[in-house]
Amino acid sequence: MQNFTFHNPTRIHFGRGQIRRIDREIPADARVMLAFGGGSIKTNGVHEQVRAALGNRHVVEFGGIEANPDVATVERAIALVRAEKVDFLLAVGGGSVLDGVKLVAAAALLDVDPWAVVLGNVKPSKVLPIGSVMTLPATGSEMNGFSVISRRATEEKRSFGSPLLFPQFSILDPETTFSLPPRQIANGVVDAFVHVIEQYLTYPADAPLQDRFAEGILQTLVEIGPKTLADPTDYDARATFVWSATLALNGLIAAGVPEDWATHSIGHELTALHGLDHGQTLAVVLPALLDHQRDSKRAKLIQFAERLWGIREGSDAARIAAGIARMRAFFESMGVPTRLSDYGLTAAVAPVVAHRLAERGAVALGERKDVTPAAVEAILTQ
């Protein structure tokens, strides 16, 4: 097991009616910006609950944070924060809303281009405090310090992070997710699943506890994904999914183990260039990447096939192939297609994605730094 430091300061309030906890979490004299997405929180009752919990606090609202939040949108939010002297940020919505708010928190106190923060050229030493009410389980942003921001003007999608950007608190009420469309739930299950894979399916690191944690989340997603998709108001099923998505990326299963993240790097380019949903890009890239990397990931792929899918017979190559095939079938069963052609794209995107990654120095991806631009092109042409 590798050395590690684990610290997660986010307080989670989980379950029905927990939105009322906002009143205890945010100072009574705070000047709050309530940030949200397309407005669904005003039709499903969440907005009303949040405003009631905020009471008489000074509140300004900022709506319209889109999926894959654009830095231009964030810039407008920052201008509002400064004009209204906001000192507490409350994100209400999915991971994209919280990702945008994290950049607001990081850049509002700095006299810099927010994109410089995203690129890591400027690192904040102080940020505005953040709280969240999550209404879409997927990203794990509610319990980590990471964010992903797009710049549509240049067709870029980049990630950044800071220990300062953990939300102070996050509220997870599964009932707020009942009205989500099937596509978002399916994408969320795939997103959480791949988050776990990026931290688990690398190479053995003598970390059996972390492996078992990861496998437990994967097994739970395989079991609960179809169930919560079929019956979105099954509280117990949805609650299990919500908590699984949080635990998939809160640092616990990453402690002391190598991590990959090549699938995410490649997937971000497909979103930036062609507008695919994040979960869709992961479903396309991961099976092909695992097949391409089957030799370097051999030991873990065999473990994955056995422990997750119960595949114990046949040659190593056969078990690896069967495990990848079962995963692809799971994504497809959730209604998330797994091939570029399913989205009207061809292998012509492969050299473009490889070139874009190479242009910014992303030439050694993966846990072994062996996913080169040539490998990226090969992965996307499978």
Order of alpha helices (4+ residues) and beta strands (2+ residues): beta-alpha-beta-alpha-beta-alpha-beta-alpha-alpha-beta-beta-beta-beta-alpha-alpha-alpha-alpha-alpha-alpha-alpha-alpha-alpha
